[in-house]
Amino acid sequence: MVTIVETYLKENIDEDINIKPWLKNGNFPIFLRDSYNFYEMTILGTQCVLLEVIAEMPSIDQLQKHLKQIKNLTNCQIVLFYKDITRYRRKSLIKNKISFVIEDGQMYLPFLGLDLKKAQEYFVEEIKEFTTPTQIAYLYFLYNREEVVNTTEFAKKLGLNKMTASRALNDLYNLNLIRYEIGGKTGRSKEYKRISDPDYFLRGREYLKTPVRRIIYAESKPLGALTAGLDALAVLSMINPSGHSIIAIEKNKLDENQIEIVKNKDFIKDKKLVEIELWDYDPRLFSNSSNVDILSLYASLKDETDERVEQALEDVLRGELWYTD
């Protein structure tokens, strides 16, 4: 677990950080050795003792006594390392100016110059729009209403690295869209499940962003693309199709050797070319047909000003179990 935090700190704070087991464990009383794993950490030139909490979490008063005793024995800054903690414990640590890092990348390190105000803002940063991984997580739970997963399982199912998956799940949790219980084989794993319909859809809807990164035109369709845009909406509603093919493919999966991209704007207007939407995520992730999934389609068209499109989208959504007026 410590290697995950070491990687995160290298990427975000100090690429020369070094974490290794503390070799003088015998200097610590037995009750401390039973409560923590000890590591030596040097970050931005500051030598620290990194404490991995392995026993039942002590009270803040007990914790402060432990940290004082360890600091007297080592004369080093002390940083706690948790796999996960509750919001209450996190706030309590910050209030008492106790340094910590959490496996998912959250941290509070005041001795490095992070003041309390900035740390609080970091933890409660307002989310105005989903990130791409968070939108993927939201759609996953939308279409899998009974699913219960931990971070590792979720990352594997969607092809994300564990840190990215953890951030996405934290975003949904902070927006009160998913909840978790501590369980699993180890009894320490967060098991996530979404809230009930229709609240899940209604609360998350406002954070959806268009998956379309950019649009290009070609004379032929690339392999693996799905019907998208107005063409997909026409399949699901009474609205007329666009008059030319509209498809979607993940931006990283487009093989430009497979198609000839047309850049001449006059040529685009004169010929019915294929309109290719390049998406931030794979449109096939949540589709069980030749169309893109319904809510990704909605996200790609929700900013359309045509009232007919708006009405057709609402009509399509209204047929879903998770939708309500």
Secondary structure per residue as TSV (DSSP state, phi and psi in degrees):
chain	resnum	aa	ss	phi	psi
A	1	M	-	360.0	-35.9
A	2	V	H	-62.7	-32.1
A	3	T	H	-63.1	-31.5
A	4	I	H	-64.1	-45.6
A	5	V	H	-67.6	-39.5
A	6	E	H	-59.8	-43.0
A	7	T	H	-62.5	-44.0
A	8	Y	H	-63.5	-45.1
A	9	L	H	-66.5	-34.2
A	10	K	H	-63.7	-41.5
A	11	E	H	-72.7	-29.7
A	12	N	H	-113.9	-19.5
A	13	I	T	-128.8	-55.0
A	14	D	-	-147.0	107.3
A	15	E	T	-68.6	-13.3
A	16	D	T	-99.0	10.4
A	17	I	-	-58.7	145.8
A	18	N	E	-135.5	124.1
A	19	I	E	-123.7	126.1
A	20	K	E	-146.7	158.4
A	21	P	E	-56.5	141.8
A	22	W	-	-76.0	122.9
A	23	L	T	-85.0	-9.6
A	24	K	T	-110.5	44.7
A	25	N	G	-59.6	-28.7
A	26	G	G	-62.6	-16.1
A	27	N	G	-74.8	-15.4
A	28	F	S	-96.3	144.3
A	29	P	-	-57.9	154.7
A	30	I	H	-59.0	-40.0
A	31	F	H	-64.4	-29.5
A	32	L	H	-75.7	-39.4
A	33	R	H	-65.9	-27.9
A	34	D	T	-78.4	-16.7
A	35	S	T	-100.3	-24.8
A	36	Y	E	-140.4	150.9
A	37	N	E	-94.5	136.8
A	38	F	E	-106.2	133.0
A	39	Y	E	-131.6	150.0
A	40	E	E	-95.9	128.0
A	41	M	E	-131.7	130.1
A	42	T	E	-115.4	117.6
A	43	I	E	-131.1	123.9
A	44	L	T	50.5	39.7
A	45	G	T	82.0	-2.1
A	46	T	E	-99.6	124.4
A	47	Q	E	-83.1	131.7
A	48	C	E	-132.6	160.6
A	49	V	E	-104.8	120.6
A	50	L	E	-96.0	121.2
A	51	L	E	-106.3	115.2
A	52	E	E	-89.0	119.0
A	53	V	E	-75.6	117.9
A	54	I	-	-117.6	-14.6
A	55	A	S	-103.9	-174.6
A	56	E	S	-59.8	136.6
A	57	M	-	-63.9	122.1
A	58	P	-	-73.1	164.1
A	59	S	-	-68.1	164.2
A	60	I	H	-60.0	-40.8
A	61	D	H	-61.4	-45.4
A	62	Q	H	-63.9	-41.8
A	63	L	H	-60.8	-44.3
A	64	Q	H	-62.3	-36.7
A	65	K	H	-66.7	-41.4
A	66	H	H	-60.5	-47.3
A	67	L	H	-65.7	-37.5
A	68	K	H	-63.8	-42.2
A	69	Q	H	-66.6	-41.2
A	70	I	H	-67.0	-39.7
A	71	K	H	-65.2	-37.9
A	72	N	H	-64.5	-33.2
A	73	L	H	-80.7	-26.0
A	74	T	H	-114.9	-23.3
A	75	N	-	57.5	36.6
A	76	C	S	-124.4	159.1
A	77	Q	E	-64.4	145.1
A	78	I	E	-112.1	131.2
A	79	V	E	-127.7	125.1
A	80	L	E	-82.7	144.4
A	81	F	E	-123.2	121.8
A	82	Y	E	-118.6	144.9
A	83	K	S	-69.3	-44.8
A	84	D	-	-161.1	155.6
A	85	I	-	-142.5	164.3
A	86	T	-	-77.8	162.0
A	87	R	H	-60.2	-39.3
A	88	Y	H	-61.2	-46.6
A	89	R	H	-65.3	-38.2
A	90	R	H	-61.1	-47.2
A	91	K	H	-61.9	-38.7
A	92	S	H	-65.2	-40.5
A	93	L	H	-63.7	-43.3
A	94	I	H	-65.0	-43.3
A	95	K	H	-57.8	-36.8
A	96	N	T	-95.1	8.4
A	97	K	T	55.8	44.1
A	98	I	-	-99.4	121.7
A	99	S	-	-69.5	143.5
A	100	F	E	-158.6	158.6
A	101	V	E	-132.3	150.0
A	102	I	E	-120.2	148.9
A	103	E	T	-54.3	-32.3
A	104	D	T	-78.6	2.0
A	105	G	S	108.2	-9.7
A	106	Q	-	-71.9	149.3
A	107	M	E	-157.2	157.5
A	108	Y	E	-143.7	108.2
A	109	L	-	-129.1	75.0
A	110	P	G	-63.3	-27.7
A	111	F	G	-69.9	-12.2
A	112	L	G	-94.2	4.2
A	113	G	T	101.2	5.6
A	114	L	-	-80.7	110.3
A	115	D	-	-78.8	164.7
A	116	L	H	-60.8	-39.7
A	117	K	H	-62.2	-46.4
A	118	K	H	-64.8	-38.1
A	119	A	H	-64.3	-41.9
A	120	Q	H	-63.4	-41.8
A	121	E	H	-62.7	-35.2
A	122	Y	H	-62.7	-41.5
A	123	F	H	-77.1	-28.1
A	124	V	T	-115.1	28.7
A	125	E	-	-54.1	128.2
A	126	E	-	-68.4	132.5
A	127	I	-	-98.6	117.5
A	128	K	S	-100.5	-23.5
A	129	E	S	-154.4	141.5
A	130	F	-	-58.9	142.5
A	131	T	-	-75.2	168.4
A	132	T	H	-60.2	-48.1
A	133	P	H	-61.6	-36.7
A	134	T	H	-68.4	-37.6
A	135	Q	H	-65.2	-39.5
A	136	I	H	-60.9	-43.7
A	137	A	H	-63.1	-43.3
A	138	Y	H	-59.9	-46.2
A	139	L	H	-65.5	-37.2
A	140	Y	H	-59.8	-48.5
A	141	F	H	-70.5	-31.8
A	142	L	H	-59.3	-46.7
A	143	Y	H	-86.5	-6.7
A	144	N	-	-129.4	70.5
A	145	R	T	-62.6	-29.3
A	146	E	T	-97.4	3.2
A	147	E	-	-66.6	136.3
A	148	V	-	-125.7	117.6
A	149	V	B	-138.4	151.1
A	150	N	-	-95.8	176.5
A	151	T	H	-61.4	-43.1
A	152	T	H	-63.0	-45.6
A	153	E	H	-63.4	-43.2
A	154	F	H	-63.0	-44.8
A	155	A	H	-60.2	-41.8
A	156	K	H	-67.3	-41.9
A	157	K	H	-61.7	-36.4
A	158	L	H	-108.9	6.1
A	159	G	T	69.7	30.8
A	160	L	-	-103.5	155.3
A	161	N	-	-76.1	161.5
A	162	K	H	-63.6	-37.3
A	163	M	H	-67.4	-42.5
A	164	T	H	-63.6	-42.7
A	165	A	H	-61.8	-41.5
A	166	S	H	-63.1	-42.9
A	167	R	H	-63.7	-41.4
A	168	A	H	-62.7	-44.1
A	169	L	H	-65.1	-38.7
A	170	N	H	-63.2	-39.8
A	171	D	H	-59.9	-47.8
A	172	L	H	-64.4	-36.5
A	173	Y	H	-66.5	-43.9
A	174	N	H	-67.1	-22.0
A	175	L	T	-91.0	6.5
A	176	N	T	60.3	34.1
A	177	L	S	-97.5	-25.3
A	178	I	E	-131.8	159.4
A	179	R	E	-127.7	167.1
A	180	Y	E	-142.3	156.7
A	181	E	E	-124.3	147.8
A	182	I	E	-83.4	124.6
A	183	G	E	-166.9	-136.2
A	184	G	S	80.1	-178.8
A	185	K	T	-61.4	-35.8
A	186	T	T	-87.1	-13.3
A	187	G	S	74.7	11.1
A	188	R	-	-126.7	2.9
A	189	S	E	-89.9	140.5
A	190	K	E	-80.5	122.1
A	191	E	E	-105.6	111.1
A	192	Y	E	-93.9	142.0
A	193	K	E	-146.5	143.8
A	194	R	E	-80.9	162.9
A	195	I	-	-74.7	172.5
A	196	S	-	-77.4	159.5
A	197	D	T	-72.7	150.9
A	198	P	T	-91.0	3.0
A	199	D	H	-59.3	-37.1
A	200	Y	H	-59.6	-49.4
A	201	F	H	-64.3	-48.0
A	202	L	H	-63.9	-42.3
A	203	R	H	-70.6	-37.6
A	204	G	H	-80.6	-24.2
A	205	R	H	-54.7	-38.7
A	206	E	T	-71.3	-14.9
A	207	Y	T	-98.0	-3.5
A	208	L	-	-64.2	141.3
A	209	K	-	-120.7	158.5
A	210	T	-	-65.6	134.8
A	211	P	-	-78.8	-7.6
A	212	V	E	-80.0	114.9
A	213	R	E	-81.6	-45.6
A	214	R	E	-160.3	168.9
A	215	I	E	-122.2	134.5
A	216	I	E	-128.2	169.9
A	217	Y	E	-128.5	145.3
A	218	A	E	-150.0	166.7
A	219	E	S	-86.0	-13.9
A	220	S	S	-138.6	164.4
A	221	K	-	-91.7	136.5
A	222	P	-	-73.6	154.0
A	223	L	T	-67.5	144.4
A	224	G	T	85.6	2.3
A	225	A	-	-83.4	154.2
A	226	L	E	-114.9	155.2
A	227	T	E	-65.0	136.0
A	228	A	-	-140.4	-176.3
A	229	G	H	55.5	-145.0
A	230	L	H	-63.4	-28.9
A	231	D	H	-65.3	-41.4
A	232	A	H	-68.5	-39.1
A	233	L	H	-65.4	-35.7
A	234	A	H	-64.6	-33.4
A	235	V	H	-65.9	-32.1
A	236	L	H	-98.1	-9.7
A	237	S	S	-142.8	-171.3
A	238	M	S	-91.7	1.6
A	239	I	S	-71.4	150.5
A	240	N	-	-75.0	145.1
A	241	P	-	-68.4	173.3
A	242	S	-	-74.8	-24.3
A	243	G	S	99.1	-9.0
A	244	H	S	-144.2	160.3
A	245	S	-	-71.1	133.5
A	246	I	E	-122.1	123.1
A	247	I	E	-133.5	166.4
A	248	A	E	-133.3	143.7
A	249	I	E	-149.8	149.6
A	250	E	E	-62.5	137.1
A	251	K	G	-58.5	-31.6
A	252	N	G	-84.7	-5.5
A	253	K	G	-107.8	4.0
A	254	L	-	-79.4	121.4
A	255	D	-	-95.1	103.7
A	256	E	T	-70.3	-12.0
A	257	N	T	-78.6	-14.3
A	258	Q	T	-84.7	-25.2
A	259	I	S	-133.8	165.1
A	260	E	-	-110.1	112.3
A	261	I	E	-76.8	132.4
A	262	V	E	-99.7	123.3
A	263	K	-	-110.6	-15.1
A	264	N	-	-70.1	112.9
A	265	K	H	-63.1	-36.0
A	266	D	H	-64.9	-40.1
A	267	F	H	-66.2	-36.6
A	268	I	H	-61.6	-41.4
A	269	K	H	-71.6	-34.1
A	270	D	H	-81.1	-28.3
A	271	K	S	-116.7	149.3
A	272	K	-	-83.8	81.9
A	273	L	-	-82.0	167.6
A	274	V	E	-81.1	124.9
A	275	E	E	-91.2	118.9
A	276	I	E	-110.2	115.9
A	277	E	E	-87.1	123.8
A	278	L	E	-95.2	114.8
A	279	W	E	-97.2	155.1
A	280	D	S	-73.3	-20.6
A	281	Y	S	-137.1	166.8
A	282	D	-	-70.9	117.7
A	283	P	G	-60.1	-18.9
A	284	R	G	-81.8	-7.8
A	285	L	G	-55.8	-41.3
A	286	F	S	-122.5	15.1
A	287	S	-	-100.3	139.2
A	288	N	S	-119.2	23.6
A	289	S	S	-148.3	-167.9
A	290	S	S	-83.5	-2.6
A	291	N	B	-97.6	157.1
A	292	V	-	-66.5	159.4
A	293	D	-	-66.6	157.1
A	294	I	H	-61.7	-46.1
A	295	L	H	-76.1	-30.4
A	296	S	H	-67.1	-37.1
A	297	L	H	-60.9	-45.9
A	298	Y	H	-58.1	-45.4
A	299	A	H	-62.2	-33.4
A	300	S	H	-76.7	-20.5
A	301	L	H	-116.2	-1.8
A	302	K	T	-65.1	-19.7
A	303	D	T	-93.4	4.4
A	304	E	-	-63.3	138.7
A	305	T	-	-94.3	-7.4
A	306	D	-	-71.2	119.3
A	307	E	H	-62.3	-29.9
A	308	R	H	-66.2	-37.9
A	309	V	H	-68.3	-44.5
A	310	E	H	-57.3	-45.5
A	311	Q	H	-67.5	-41.6
A	312	A	H	-62.8	-40.4
A	313	L	H	-61.9	-45.6
A	314	E	H	-63.6	-38.8
A	315	D	H	-63.0	-40.1
A	316	V	H	-67.3	-44.8
A	317	L	H	-64.4	-35.4
A	318	R	H	-61.9	-20.4
A	319	G	T	-82.5	-4.2
A	320	E	S	-91.0	148.4
A	321	L	T	-64.3	-29.1
A	322	W	T	-87.6	-0.1
A	323	Y	-	-94.1	149.2
A	324	T	-	-149.6	154.4
A	325	D	-	-69.3	360.0
